[in-house]
Amino acid sequence: MIIWLLVLACNPVDDLSVEISPEMPTIATVRWSTEDAEPGYVEVEKDGGVWLRTPLSAAATDHEVQLRGLAASTDYSVRVVLPDRNDRRSRRETLTTGALPNSLPTIQVAGNAGRDLFMATPVFPGGGAAVILDGDGNIVWFSEEETDQEFYRVRPSVDGTGVYYSLTDVSDPASLNPDARIVWVSWDGTQREEIAVPGMAHDFVQLPDGTLAALIFEVRADLVGNAILEIGADGTEQVVWSAFDCFDPTEIPEGRHPLTGGWTFANALDYDADADAYTVGLFGFESIARVDRASGRCPWVLGGLGATIETDDPFSRQHQFQVLDDGDVLVFDNAGGSDSRAVEYDLSTDPATAQQIFEVGLFVPVLGDVHRFRDGQTLVTWSFSGQIDLFDQSGDAIFTLNLPLGDVFSYNTVQTSLYVDDPAAE
């Protein structure tokens, strides 16, 4: 009897298995069963230490948990933990991930991010793929495409089932590109869906309820503006905002960059769930506009044309931005020909006070992204230089990631976890 109890204590789960996805060499599925319905999680070890703990699963007798964020061609040790007073642990299973395709770029890293970090971004022209990188520069997820469209944004889905990315061409906005689309691929790479978004511009977001919101081009009286198109989970579509709602073409007859082929030429989109508001980057106006989702009105516009908030240090030809928790706005300023920079604007002052956060000797003519963590560190993506830097609160670069010469990043969706139900996620 004592021996049988010891066996149960050492093997609290049945039918434990670990399987690498045949389509995604860095994604594994762990399955197990228990006699009684109880929750559990998977503990993954690497180099003798605990490297990952998955979120706690619901109480059940049959369990299936996906391991995300694994590096390619790496050995791990996996076991199941049933949390109770004794934290019963299963036997260990060995897991070795597969190799990446040779077509994906090799990434160089200097320094140490020193934090949980995952970056979802396109890499092109070499590779031509949507990828997710970890803080060591490993590609932990990818989806390659053979297409004449361009990647701009990659976003893990809010329901945790997979990854979305956009494919479009913004070189001729007035054509309302009929081939533009948003693609969804499951984490394990076995499922794929395409959502047609004719005329899509650079960026899209996903709302907490699963609604996709995409920037699209809109033509009125031969003037090419922009709008926000929402696509519900059931496929219903609705335009919830148009640049023509906030800006009068008789007062602003043309943008500052007519060669872009557009008036506003919106190139960046964020969503604030607490305020139920969008923020739209208007490259053609050198402005950033806040958009109330319910009314379609613009309570404030920062920057150049149409601005309601002026600044003593304006940005130029900007791309991505972030509205911070305190209401400040962090902007990737392409600077129109000089060294690009990340600059923060305090909207509580009049005019808005600009504080240059980081500037290096890099000129990024297009694209570029910024992300501020809650602890004050800032990630800057110098897209066309193929470089990503993490700066500490003092402005010192503590981590740098580089693509091979000639390869570039696009926009960068930054997360601290690849699990939507992870309480530690930022």
Salt bridges, closest charged atoms under 4 A:
GLU19 OE1 - ARG31 NH1 3.29
GLU38 OE1 - ARG88 NH2 2.52
GLU43 OE2 - ARG53 NE 3.35
GLU43 OE1 - ARG79 NE 3.05
GLU43 OE2 - ARG89 NH2 3.30
GLU45 OE2 - ARG79 NH2 3.65
GLU45 OE2 - ARG92 NH2 3.14
GLU64 OE1 - ARG31 NE 2.99
ASP84 OD2 - ARG88 NE 2.67
GLU93 OE2 - ARG91 NE 2.90
GLU145 OE2 - ARG192 NH1 2.58
GLU194 OE1 - ARG181 NE 3.40
GLU194 OE2 - ARG192 NH2 2.49
ASP203 OD1 - ARG153 NE 2.86
ASP203 OD1 - ARG155 NH2 3.91
GLU218 OE2 - ARG220 NE 3.16
GLU230 OE2 - ARG293 NE 2.63
ASP272 OD2 - ARG290 NH2 2.94
ASP276 OD1 - ARG293 NH1 3.23
GLU286 OE1 - ARG256 NH1 2.86
GLU286 OE2 - HIS257 NE2 3.04
ASP313 OD2 - ARG341 NH1 2.99
ASP333 OD2 - ARG341 NE 2.83
GLU344 OE1 - ARG372 NH2 3.09
ASP369 OD2 - ARG153 NH1 3.91
ASP375 OD2 - ARG115 NH1 2.81
GLU426 OE1 - ARG115 NH2 3.73
